[in-house]
Amino acid sequence: MKVGDTVRAAIALPGMPAGATGTVQEIGRLFVVVVFADGHQRHYARQQLLPVPSPRQGADGRGHEGAPSFGIVGVQPPRGSHCCLLSSGQSAMVRGAASFAAAGLREGETVMCAVPGKWRAALLSALGLMGIHAAGETNRGQLILTNPSRLYLPRSQFSAERQLEKTMGALAGAARANPKGARAFAFVGTRPALPGWWEYEQEITPLFAESGVTALCVYQSTRCGTEPWRRAAELHPYVVREGQLTQGGMATA
């Protein structure tokens, strides 16, 4: 990050919504000074900011200038991005998650997949069609398959603070062990109804940025435009929808 860079607020702060963009004016020891389009100047900690990507990726969906490939056409997110996939159908949901995983495996990253048993066969089949030998990647330790119930706390124990600790504990080791990076996706299921879920989704964004783990939260609904979808699109800096990767937050409000 340097003076003149365009950045966006990773989380909502008093007087400034998540996703608002501005220009770095000064970089201090503790804070980064950002001037926003409305002329307001605010001080941020580095982990509260995300770089604004270049306008688009190439037509093949691959990133440029060291950014990770998502296997999906759209904007270019930096490593450590927090994204969500919004899908109203099983095939689109599995295809999007598989594209994200396959792109990471091709780049040599460690990929953790928290996928329920009923979707696992479809995911492995989709990876196979993309040229990924899932069994081989699993044996090498590059592909880690687990159930969402092992990543997420049960309802009786769930709180935003506890879940933040559990998620980052599960992913931090993979990020440290592989110099090429790590990414993870998880099918969230009915968890958006949990008290504290949206607080968790908001607060984990700067933690992903700090750790360098690129994450994709997979949301499914039988009906487009539901309240959980709206909240997810607002709180994730990047959104995958209909095969396109776009900016979230203010860009989708």
C-alpha positions in Angstrom: 0.0 0.0 0.0 1.3 3.5 -0.9 0.2 7.1 -1.2 -2.2 7.5 -4.1 -3.5 3.9 -4.0 -7.3 3.4 -4.2 -8.6 1.4 -1.2 -12.0 0.4 0.2 -13.3 0.0 3.7 -13.2 -3.7 4.6 -15.8 -3.3 7.3 -18.5 -0.8 8.3 -17.3 1.9 10.6 -19.1 4.9 12.2 -20.0 7.2 9.4 -18.6 5.0 6.7 -20.2 1.9 5.2 -18.2 -1.2 4.2 -17.2 -0.9 0.5 -16.7 2.9 0.4 -13.7 3.7 -1.7 -11.1 6.5 -1.3 -7.5 7.5 -2.0 -4.6 7.0 0.4 -3.3 10.4 1.4 -0.8 9.5 4.1 0.7 6.4 5.7 1.5 6.7 9.3 3.0 4.3 11.9 -0.4 3.4 13.3 -3.0 4.7 10.8 -3.6 5.2 7.1 -5.2 8.4 6.1 -7.9 8.0 3.4 -9.8 10.8 1.6 -13.2 9.6 0.3 -15.1 10.8 -2.7 -17.3 13.0 -0.5 -14.2 14.9 0.7 -14.2 13.3 4.2 -10.8 12.3 5.5 -10.6 9.3 7.9 -7.9 7.4 9.7 -7.9 3.6 9.4 -5.8 0.7 10.6 -4.2 -1.2 7.7 -6.3 -4.3 8.3 -9.5 -2.3 7.9 -8.6 -1.5 4.3 -8.6 -3.5 1.1 -6.9 -2.5 -2.2 -9.4 -1.8 -5.0 -8.6 -4.3 -7.8 -8.0 -3.5 -11.5 -11.3 -3.1 -13.4 -11.4 -6.7 -14.9 -9.6 -9.9 -15.2 -8.7 -11.4 -18.6 -11.4 -13.2 -20.5 -10.1 -16.6 -19.2 -10.8 -15.6 -15.6 -7.2 -15.6 -14.6 -5.7 -12.9 -12.4 -2.9 -10.5 -13.1 0.0 -9.0 -11.2 0.1 -11.8 -8.6 -3.6 -11.8 -7.8 -5.1 -15.3 -7.4 -7.1 -16.9 -10.2 -10.7 -17.7 -9.3 -11.5 -19.7 -12.4 -14.4 -17.2 -12.8 -14.6 -14.1 -15.1 -14.8 -10.8 -13.2 -12.9 -8.3 -11.2 -9.5 -9.0 -9.8 -9.5 -9.6 -6.0 -6.2 -9.6 -4.0 -5.1 -12.6 -2.0 -6.8 -12.8 1.4 -10.1 -11.6 -0.1 -13.4 -12.6 1.6 -16.0 -13.5 -1.1 -19.4 -15.1 -1.2 -21.1 -17.2 -3.9 -24.9 -16.7 -4.3 -26.7 -19.5 -6.0 -30.3 -20.6 -6.4 -29.4 -24.0 -7.9 -27.2 -27.0 -7.0 -25.4 -27.2 -10.3 -24.4 -23.5 -10.3 -23.4 -23.7 -6.7 -21.2 -26.8 -7.1 -19.7 -25.5 -10.4 -18.7 -22.1 -8.8 -17.2 -23.8 -5.8 -15.3 -26.3 -8.0 -13.9 -23.5 -10.2 -12.6 -21.7 -7.2 -11.0 -24.9 -5.8 -9.6 -26.0 -9.2 -8.0 -22.6 -9.8 -6.3 -22.7 -6.4 -5.0 -26.3 -6.9 -3.5 -25.3 -10.3 -1.6 -22.5 -8.6 -0.2 -24.9 -6.0 -2.3 -23.5 -3.1 -3.7 -25.6 -0.3 -7.5 -25.7 -0.7 -9.8 -26.5 2.2 -13.4 -27.5 1.2 -16.1 -27.6 3.9 -18.8 -29.3 1.9 -21.8 -31.4 3.2 -21.8 -35.1 2.4 -24.7 -34.8 0.0 -22.8 -32.3 -2.2 -19.4 -34.1 -2.1 -19.8 -36.5 -5.0 -21.0 -33.7 -7.2 -18.1 -31.5 -6.3 -15.5 -34.3 -7.0 -17.2 -35.0 -10.3 -17.0 -31.3 -11.2 -13.4 -31.1 -10.3 -12.7 -34.2 -12.5 -14.4 -32.5 -15.4 -12.0 -29.6 -14.8 -9.0 -31.9 -15.0 -8.4 -32.1 -11.3 -7.5 -35.6 -9.9 -9.1 -35.0 -6.5 -7.7 -38.3 -4.9 -4.2 -37.4 -5.9 -4.5 -33.8 -4.6 -5.9 -35.2 -1.3 -3.1 -37.6 -0.9 -0.6 -34.8 -1.4 -2.3 -32.7 1.2 -3.2 -30.0 -1.2 -7.0 -30.7 -1.1 -8.6 -31.0 2.3 -12.2 -32.1 2.4 -14.2 -31.7 5.6 -17.8 -31.2 6.6 -19.1 -27.8 7.5 -20.1 -29.1 10.9 -16.4 -29.6 11.7 -15.6 -26.0 10.8 -18.7 -24.2 12.3 -19.7 -24.4 15.9 -23.1 -25.9 16.7 -26.0 -23.6 17.4 -25.8 -24.1 21.2 -22.1 -22.9 21.3 -22.2 -20.3 18.5 -21.0 -16.7 19.0 -19.2 -14.5 16.6 -16.1 -14.4 18.8 -15.9 -18.1 19.3 -16.5 -18.8 15.6 -13.8 -16.3 14.5 -11.3 -18.1 16.7 -12.3 -21.5 15.4 -12.3 -20.6 11.7 -8.9 -18.8 11.8 -7.4 -21.6 13.9 -8.5 -24.1 11.3 -7.1 -22.1 8.4 -4.0 -20.5 9.8 -1.9 -23.7 9.7 -2.6 -24.3 6.0 -1.6 -20.7 5.2 1.7 -20.9 7.1 2.6 -24.3 5.7 2.3 -23.5 2.0 4.3 -20.5 0.7 2.1 -20.5 -2.4 -0.9 -19.7 -0.3 -4.2 -21.1 0.9 -7.9 -20.8 0.1 -11.0 -22.2 1.6 -14.7 -22.4 0.8 -17.6 -23.5 3.0 -21.3 -24.2 2.4 -23.0 -22.1 5.1 -26.4 -23.8 4.9 -28.9 -22.4 7.4 -26.3 -20.8 9.6 -27.2 -17.2 8.5 -30.2 -17.5 10.9 -27.9 -17.9 13.9 -27.7 -14.9 16.3 -24.3 -13.3 15.7 -23.8 -14.8 12.2 -23.6 -11.4 10.4 -21.3 -10.0 13.0 -19.0 -12.9 12.4 -19.1 -12.4 8.6 -18.2 -8.7 9.0 -15.4 -9.2 11.5 -13.6 -12.0 9.7 -12.9 -9.9 6.6 -9.8 -8.2 8.0 -8.6 -11.4 9.5 -8.6 -13.1 6.1 -6.8 -10.1 4.6 -4.2 -10.3 7.4 -3.6 -14.1 7.1 -3.6 -14.2 3.3 -6.3 -16.9 3.2 -8.7 -16.3 0.3 -12.2 -17.4 1.3 -15.5 -18.2 -0.4 -18.7 -18.5 1.6 -21.3 -20.5 -0.4 -24.9 -19.4 0.1 -27.8 -21.2 -1.5 -31.4 -20.3 -1.6 -34.4 -21.5 -3.6 -35.4 -17.9 -4.3 -33.2 -15.1 -5.5 -33.1 -11.8 -3.6 -33.8 -13.2 -0.1 -32.7 -11.2 3.0 -29.7 -13.5 3.7 -28.5 -12.9 0.1 -28.8 -9.1 0.5 -26.9 -9.2 3.8 -24.2 -11.5 2.4 -23.7 -9.2 -0.7 -23.4 -6.2 1.6 -20.9 -7.7 4.0 -18.6 -9.5 1.6 -16.1 -7.4 -0.4 -16.6 -9.7 -3.4 -19.6 -11.6 -4.7 -19.8 -14.4 -7.2 -23.2 -14.5 -9.0 -24.2 -16.0 -12.4 -20.6 -16.9 -13.2 -19.3 -13.4 -12.6 -17.1 -12.1 -9.8 -18.0 -8.5 -8.8 -17.4 -6.1 -6.0 -19.7 -6.4 -3.0 -20.6 -3.9 -0.3 -21.6 -0.5 -1.7 -21.3 -1.9 -5.3 -24.3 -4.2 -4.7 -26.4 -2.0 -2.4 
